[in-house]
Amino acid sequence: MTGGRWLLRAASLGAALLLWQGLTSLDVNLWLRFEQFPTVGEVAGAFAERAGTGPFWQDLASSLRRIVTGFALAAVLGVAVGTAIARSRIAADVLGPLLEVLRPVPAIALVPVAILLFPSNEQGIVFITCTAAFFPVLVSTRHAVGALTPVWEEAVLTMGGGRARILFSVVLPGALPGIFGGLSVGIGVAWICVISAEMISGEYGVGYRTWQDYTVIDYPGVFVGMVTIGALGWLTSTAVERAGRRLTRWLPARDSSGPVPAGAARTRTWRVPGRSPRTAHPAAARAGATGPRSGSGPFPEQTREVTP
């Protein structure tokens, strides 16, 4: 990312903070009421005060532990079940109807079920977090695996590969872009549900502390919790997206300079592990593939057409 884009993002955040400070310091009360909102300075002071205490970091660690555990379970189960449903008719017939009935149920509505099932609140919150992230991963994996072209599998079978070879060399790598799309959605939904579960039945965590601040009418503390939740969600979502880009480096690189005008020629870049990226103009690639090669004798080499 270029420095100009970083500057634009920082300016956007700074403008939002200035607007917040202006509306709250002037006690604007038109249709929306800002007179009871804490100012940016009050929230910053409360955040600095809490950051120097042990309970703040204990709540932070509790929420992160629940998110990591629940999201990891959801990722493994979602990819496994989604792949099975997309590849097996028996799995689709046995598991599909049950999962489609459960999918519209909000994960936060399962709080009473978690209280009845699990002996501790900690396990119940992890269960709710896992359930929330499971279905986005499941659906994205099912569609990504189902959209794969069968030509790749036929090529592996032609070379003597078995089911395991097809699964780990064709199916999962080919579906990775779609899988990580579901993971990116799942991590956001997981944060929503873990904070809600902590507010309802938690003993520690950012959500629990934010609700406690609300009950004692500590509005700066409430906003400290909101800012903390937003920062943690952004960091974990960024980590998932970067992991996805790193594991799908074989995809064609995207040109970040902007859209290509209509009628203009496009270039493509291929990334090959262990080699530098190769960029080819379509016309040049076509000419190089179909044109004569230097030093060709009476028996010219075979050539093939390369389509952009």
Salt bridges, closest charged atoms under 4 A:
ASP59 OD2 - ARG209 NE 2.71
GLU100 OE1 - ARG103 NH2 2.96
GLU100 OE2 - ARG142 NH1 3.16
GLU122 OE2 - ARG65 NH2 3.46
GLU122 OE1 - ARG66 NH2 2.89
GLU153 OE2 - ARG87 NH1 2.54
GLU198 OE2 - ARG66 NH1 2.74
ASP213 OD2 - ARG50 NH1 2.58
ASP218 OD2 - ARG50 NH2 2.91
GLU301 OE1 - ARG293 NH1 2.46
GLU305 OE2 - ARG286 NE 3.03
